[in-house]
Each structure stands twice: as C-alpha cells, then as structure tokens.
Amino acid sequence: MGKVVAAVGMSHAPGAIGFPETANPSIRTKLETASKQLGSSLKSSQPDVIFAFLDDHFANFFRELMPSIAISVADSHDEPADQWMEALRIDKRTVFPGAPDIAEKMLAALVGKGWGLWIPGRRTTCPVVPIFINVFTPPLIPYWRAYAFGKAVRDAVETALPGETKVAFLATGGLSHWPPYWNEFQASPDDAFLNRMRRYQTEGKGVLEEDPNLFVDFEEYETEMARKNEWPVDKGHHPLVNHAWDRLFMEKFVAGDKEWMTNLTYEEVEREAGHGAHEVLKWLALLGAMRGAPSMLLAYEPVLEWICGMTSVDFEVSKSKADTNGGVKTNGVHA
C-alpha cells in the first residue's frame, strides 16, 4: 500500500523563467523563496515517485486529438519542448526519470474503476509520473470531475502500489491569466497572431517548419499585453490578473472547501479569471488527491509583468503527521 508523504501546488508562467527580472524585485524574491520552500518540502519527504498533475501546452496533444486526461508510462520525460527553448532562454533540456511500473499500476487501477485514460509513451533523483489534464481545448472536464479524479488517484496509491511506496503529489498552473493561446470563445478573427496559434494548436508541430518564430513571437505578444494591461479581445472587461478572484480561490483552496471548489463552472472561471485559469483544474485534482485537506499558503502575488497570479501552497504532510496526537487526523492525513 502506497502512502502520501508530500503534496504541493504552485503557479507557473513563462515570465517566471524567461523574463523574471521584469517583476518587482521584492515580489520576485518572495515567490522564489516560496518555490524553494516547496522544493525543500519535497526533498525532505524523500518520495519514491511524484505524481504531477500537469497540462501539456500543446507539446504533444493538439485540437484534433486532445484527451481529457492522460497518464505517461514512459521511462523518462524531457523539458522544455523545443519550441519553448529560445523563448524561455533555456539552452539545455532537463531529463526527468519516469516510473513506468508504478505508472502502469496506477493506470490499471484507474481504468478498473471506470476512468477512460489516454496513455502517452515517451535530472532529478526522484521519478516523475506526469498526469496531463486538458485545460485549453474545450470541452474540458467539469471541476467536480477533476476533484473526483484526484480522489481516484489517491485511492489507487493506497490500494494498487507496491509495498510502502512513498508518493508525493504536485500540481502546477494558474491562477488568473489570459495567455495568447487561441480560444474559440474569445479570439478575434482579425488577430493575426492568434490565428497563427490556432493553426499550431490544430495541426501540431509541423506548423513550426513554416513558422519557426511562433513561440518567440508568443513571448513578445505576452510582453505587449503586460505593457498595455489588457487582453486584446473584449478589452474593457478583463484585467490581465484578477487578484480578487485569485485570493478568493486560494482562500477556499487552503481551507479545503471542496463544496465551493467543485461547484466552479467553466463559464465562471473563464469570465472572472481567463481561459488560462482553467489550469486550476489540476488544483482540483490535487485537492481531491488530498481528500479535501486544508493546506498552508506560502505566497500569493499578482504579477502583471508575467500576466499571471502566482502562488505556492504546501499541505505540510510531514508536519501534519508529527502534530497528530492519539490518531486524531490533522490536515487530512492520518499518522
């Protein structure tokens, strides 16, 4: 029977890696400190495997073939995708070891419970099993379904994994942001760049042979959005970062308010936090995997320069176990 030893969540944004210097120095330091705290939490828990709730960002899956959920059973995973290297100022890809045997057991357990999953095959010291959730190509799974999926993953950890396999959960994405991906409900037919993105999102990597600078232009487009502080469609309604919605979401998340979280709708999130905010579907999966446990908010900052609300959260599993007295459940984890 597997056991959960850590669970963390954090935002991601191209600007945090590609142009971090554009943010206010004190905010950048606060966010980087929180990220290091999450790293320390994972390292000290010594997991045998990390189940990472991720989205693919059109690296492997495209509009013509987009699974709702996919689990990788590959021996290794390398990042970032080629098209992001220059835009993110990265000159060397990182190879993360996979855990195919554990991934296959997880897959079999979930399929046995009625979850239809796609199976993509494809350096840290800990193996990673990516669990991809579609967040950019409607129709998306409902928010309650993402929570239920996370619960099913937790059940599989405790019933299908060998021995005392130590598991960490990680979710990354969000919060509010309007990245320049084409979206059928928000994209203007007159926007030349978004039409280029639509073609890439539909046809795949072959488009880059004809349009090799697409993702360099993607970052320039984002930078211009930040400068103007507006999404180029429906300009009057959307702030690029809706800090009020972000703070409400995190208040509910760290409290483990599963009722509020699972009642979120596609339309509400799209309206209040942008089509990029559907990345919080992965946070719903993480909360489900932790069975609605409360967690600790380490940092939140609205970073307009990165056009994203940035946050870090730790479920502090090891501390919860240490603080448990007489078998009383603390932070949703039994000693």
N, C-alpha and C positions, 0 to 999 in steps of 0.2 A: 504494500500500500504506500503510495506516494504521500508526501506531506509538504505543505506550503511553508517556506521559510522566509519569503520576502515578497513584497508587491509594491510597485512604484508606478507613477504616471508622470508624464511631462509633455509639454508642448514641443513642437518643432516648427522651424521656419527657415527658409533658405538664407535669410538675412543673418540669422544667428551664427551661421558658418561662413557664408560668402562675403558679408559686409558687416561684421559685428561692431566695427568701430563707429558706425553711424548712430548707434544708440547712445543715450546719456550714459556717461561712464559709471556713475553710481548705480544706475539700474542694471547695466551690463554686469557689474561686479556682483550685485545681489543675485542675479539669475545664474551666473556661472558658479557662485558659491553653493546655491541650491542644487545645481546639477552635480557638483562634486559630492554633496551630501548623499544624493541618491546613489552615486557610484560607490561610495563607502558602505552604504547600507547593503547593496547587492554583494559587494566583495566580502563583507564580514559575515554574511549569511551562508556563504560557500555553497551555492546551489549546484546541483549536478546538471541542471538544464534550465534555461529561461524560455518560457512560452511568451512570445512577444506579439501582442495584438497590434497589427500594423495596417497601413494601406499601401497600395502598390504604386500610386502616382504614375500610372500608365508606363511602367517599366517593362512589364510582362503581359499584362492584360489590357485589352482595348475595347472600345464600344461594341465591336462586332462579336466579341467573345469575352464577357465580363461576369465571372462567377460572383455570387453574393458573398461567399466565404470560401477560402482555400487554405489548406494546411500543407506546408512544404515538407517533403520527406527526403530532401536532398542531403548529401554528405557535407556540403558546405554552401555558403552564400557569400557573395562579394558585393560590396557597395563602395561608392555610389554607381548608378548606371552611367554608361559612357557619356550620354548627352548632358549630364549634370557636372562633369568634371571641371570644365572651364568656368562655368557659371558660378560654381562654389569655390573656385580657386583651390581645388584639390588635385594633386599631381600623382597620387598613388592610391589605388583601391585597397580596401581592407577586406580580408577574408575571415568570415566568421564560421567556425565549425558547426555543422549540423548535428542532429541526433536522430538518424533515420529509424533506428529500432524503437526508440521511445515515441517518435512521431507516428510510426505505423500502429503502435498500440493505441495511442490517442485517437487516431483516425478510425480504427476498427471499433473502438468503444463508442464514439460519437455516431458513426453510421449505424451501429447496432441499436442506438436509441432514436433513430429516425432522422438524423441530421444528414441532409444531402450535401456533400462537400466535394469541391474540386481538389485535385492532387497535382500541384506543380512539382516537377523534379528539378532540381537544379544541381588583428587577431587578438580573439580574446581567449582566455583559458577555459571559458565555460561554453558548452554547446548552446546553440540557439535554435528554436523551432519557430519560424515565422508563421503566424496565423493572420492571413490577409482578409480584411473586410472591405468590401466595396463601399466607398463613401462619395464618389464623384459621378457615377453613371446611374441615374435613376432607371428603374425603380430600386430604391435602397430597402434593406430590411427595416422593419419598424424598430423603434427604440426599445420597446418591451422585448422584442425578439433578440436583440443584441444582449440584453441582460440575461435572458433565458439561456442563450448560447454560452455566456461566461459561466453560468451555474453548471451547465452540462460539462464544460471543460474541467471545472473543479471536481465534479463527481467522477469523471474519468481519471483524473490524477489520483484520487483516493481509492479507486476500485480496479484500475487496469494497469497501472505502472508497477514495475517490479520492485520488490524489497522495500527499502526505506529511501526511495528516490527523493532527493531534495529538490523542490521546484520553486522557482521564482516567476512571478508574473510581471510583465511590463506592458504599459500602453503608452502610446505617444501620438500626439496630434492636437489640433485645435489651439487656442479656443476660437474666438470670433475672428474671422478673416475672409476676405474675398480674393483668393488667388486668381491670377489670369488664366484659368482653365475655361474652355468653352462650356457653357451651360445652356441647355435648350430653353430654360425659363428666363434667363437674364441676359444672354448675349445679344448684342445688336448685330443685325445682318450687315451693317455698314462698317463694322470694326474689322479692319484688315488683319490685325494680329490675331484676334480671337478666331477668325476664320482659318488662319494657318494652324492654330491649336486644334480646331475642330477636325481638320484633316488628319493631323497626327494622332489625336485621340481615337479616331475611327480606323485609320488604315495601318497604324503602327510604325515601327522603326524605319521601314523602308522610305518613309517620307523624309527622313533626315538626310538621305543621299541627295535629295533635291533642295533641301532647306537646312543645311548644316548649322546655321547660326540661330536656329529657332530658340534654343534654351538660353543662349547668351542674350537674345532679344527679350526673352521671358523676364530675366532679371532687370533689364533696363526698363521694361514696361512696369514692373513692380516698383522700381525706384521712382518712376514718374508718378505712379499712383500715390506713393507716400508723399511726394513733394506737393501734390495738389490736394491730398487728403480726400480723395473721392474715388469710388468705383465708377468706371466710365459709363455704366448703364444705370438708369434710374438715379441720377446724380443727387437729387435732392433728399433722398430718404436715408441712404446708408452711410454711417460713419465707417471708416475702414476697420476700426477696432471699437466694439461696443462694450466698454468696460463695465457698464451697469449689468448687462446680461452675463458677462463673464463672471462677475462677482456673485451674482445670484446662482449661477450654475455651480460654482465652486463651493458656495455655502451649502447647497443641497448635497453635493457630492461628498464632502468631507463629513457631513452629518449622517451619511448613509441613507438618505431619504429616497428609498427605491420607488416609492409611490410617485413622487414628483418626477423623478428621472424617467421612469418607464412610461409616463404619460406625455412626455415630449412628443411633438409631431414634426414631420418633415417640413411642413409649411411654417410652423412657428420658428424653428431653428433657422430656416432659410431666410425668413423675413428679418429676424432680430440679430442674427449673428453671421449670416452669409453662407454661401454654398460650401466654403471651406470648413465651416464649423461642423459639418456632418462628420468630421473626423472624431467628434466626441462619441460616436457610436462605439469606438474602441474603449472609451472610458466606461461606457455602459457595460461592455463585456468584462472589463476589469472589475467593476463593482459587483457584477454577477459572480465572477470567479471568487470574490472575497465575501460572497453571501450578504452583501449589504452592510459590511462592517464600516465603522467610522474610520477616518484617516487624518493625518496631520498635513495641513497646508504649510509648505515651506516657503513658497514665494508666489506672488502674482504681480505682474506689471503689464499694463497696456503699452506696447512698443510700436508706435506709429511707424518708425523707420523700418521695421520689419513687417509692417502691416499685419500684426498678429498679437492677440492677447496671450502672454507667456506665463506658464505656471509650472509648479513642481509639487508633487504630493508623495508622501510615504505612509504606507499602512503600518509601519513600525512593528512588524510581526514579531521580531525577536524581543523587543521591549514589552510587547503585549504578553508574551509568554512569561517573561521574567516577572511582570507585575501581577500575574494571575495568582490568586491565593485560594487554595482549597477547591480548585477545579472550576471556580467562577469564570465565565467567559469574559475576556477583556478585548475590546477592539475586534470582536468577531472571531477570535482564534482561541481554541482550547489548548491548555498546557498539556 
